[in-house]
Amino acid sequence: MSAALEIDGLTVSFPSGKGIVQAVRSLNLTVAAGSVFGFLGPNGAGKTTTIHVLLGFQSPTSGSARVFGRTVSDTMARDRIGFLAENPDTYGFLTGRELLGFTGRLFRMEKGLISRRAGELFASLGLSSAADRRIASYSRGMKQRLCMAQSLINDPDLLILDEPTGGLDPIGRREVRRIITERRSAGKTVFFSSHELSEVELVSDRIGVLVAGRLVAEGTVDEVVGPAGNLERRFVQLVEEESGKGGAA
Amino acid sequence: MSRIWALACLAWIEMARRKDIYVLFLLVAALLAGIVSFDVFGLGGMSGYVKDSGLLAAWILGWILAVGTAVRQLTQEELRGTVFVLLSKPVSRLEVVLGKWLGSWLMVAAAVGCFYLVVSLAVVLKGGQLDWVCLAQAYFLHTLAMGLVVAIGIAFSTRLGGDAAATLTYAVTGAAFLILPRVPALLVEQQGVSGVVLQVLYYFLPHFELFDLRLRLIHGWGAAPWGVCGGVALYGAIWILVVLCLAWAGYRHRRFSRGNLL
């Protein structure tokens, strides 16, 4: 199976008040096309920084990352990506339909295709009745669903979700899980970061655990859990081990 | 180009749906209604007075609108956190800068057009006459000057917060407009370092006074020679291009604060 995502020796460091912070350290990761990859880690582990590099927001200090063979600094690499940010906000002065129209135009989609795709997404996400209302009047959950629709307008081959279930109620979480599994059924790749272990366990084909910028485990859920018995116990174990190393160092 | 246009439309819609632009229109309309209605010291009978006050108001309000519109384009994207969603699309940072500039400029050009329309109407109502060719030239050069103000505002906002960028843009463009035309006269009196500083300012700041055809309109001197008009347009276009290149240089490696996203 071909790779949707290839990360080779990625290191990201940036200056902070206390000196240089190494947010990601020599990260090597390959995500196969058509799979769901859960990117786990405690707060501040470097998950969002890695995603920012994949989307070209941030340049790596060293190493490289490629999406479907294209280096991430190439603007066109993002042509096949959909992205949902954590706690997303959007243009409140637009209507939902205008937002999807605007996003579709950034992908150079035909007007008819944008309209058809927007209609499908509004129906699928239960936003049809609010499509022509200003986004400023949407509830938080509706905004989250609209931003999900925005990330899917181009029917992306790779969907990147940054903490997609953070702050959502159980119905919202189920909705996100449904979308992830639908994408997999359609042969698309999903790469999502989370620290919600149960969510990750439910939908991921493979998972990676990032602690203090270092990938400390990677494989299927069973492979990563191993003799620890459950993911939560194993996760805590990995975090403590890595923190111990940091403390010893 | 389609992405630049999409970004321009977004900037346009945002401005059109905000209320402050309508406040400026009301201000111009109220000002001119006052000028047309009152006859202070018999000045109200002079259409030149209407032209003078109206065109000055169009310049000042156009300037305020241009700076206000320009500096919020990139800074608001960052404050809202929408910059991350925007840049996750196949859009280059150059396209973002150009799209934001184009949208703001077109908005300001349309607003300035409305101001000119109101002024022209007031002049005609006062029984005055306007040289329509000169008016078209004045509008064209005025919008070019506003394009440059917008570009400067966007360039500052690539590295500064909204308020700081606005202050700096007002200071630079205001100084360029008010001080530069007086520099040759000042140089006669200024020697040494201050003279050198004035010369540097004179040659390295844009000359907005070149875009200002108000005196021609007010005193009925007729249209400017087309060659001169074209030369000034070229000067403006080059300045806009240079400033937009600087804006892109400032924006292309900009790191955004995660705090806005998280």
Interface residues (C-beta under 8 A of the other chain):
Chain A: F14 T48 T49 H52 L55 G56 F57 Q58 S59 T75 M76 A77 R78 D79 I81 F83 A85 E86 N87 P88 D89 T90 Y91 F93 L94 E98 F102 T103 R105 L106 F107 R108 C147 Q150 I160
Chain B: S2 R3 W5 A6 C9 L10 I13 E14 R17 R18 R80 G81 T82 F84 V85 L86 L87 S88 K89 P90 V91 S92 H253 R255 F256 R258 L261 L262
